[in-house]
């Protein structure tokens, strides 16, 4: 905290000195623009916090949501659902699974795909958090209710969905 304040205080004093030298009209306009920016950033940060809690406001034009329309559909083998996705540097793939059957979700990550933001997945609905490494990463959970649930990076910036359906056999590939 101390080091942060040492870096911040000179900048704040500098802005104060510059704004006192500017005309009143320009200062008022600058304050209005600053207020709008603070409100917009507040909405973005609130949306990221909501994503970490399992909610999402996808209609915001400045929210980062890189999901596609369809998702990877799980296949059931010996009473376990298996779904495989590939990690991308700026997005997560949505998945579709069936209610009541344990899921083994394999996320394949190559060396250049993992970065500071996407290196950990948080799935609030299933109380899961997984640090991702190069290679195959396994996340296991059992969905007990249908619906669409948000998962995101540890910062809430990159997000996608897990859609849980009653019967995986009634899903057509590409439908999502």
Secondary structure, DSSP 8 states (H G I E B T S, - for coil): -HHHHHHHHHHHHHHHHHHHHS-HHHHHHHHHHHHHHHHHHHHHHHHHHHHHHT---TT-TTS-----SS-EE-EEETTEEEEEEE-BTTB---EEEETTSEEEEEEEE-GGG--TTTTEEEEGGGTEEEE--SEEEEEEEE--S-EEEEEEETTSSSEEEEEEES-GGG--TTT-
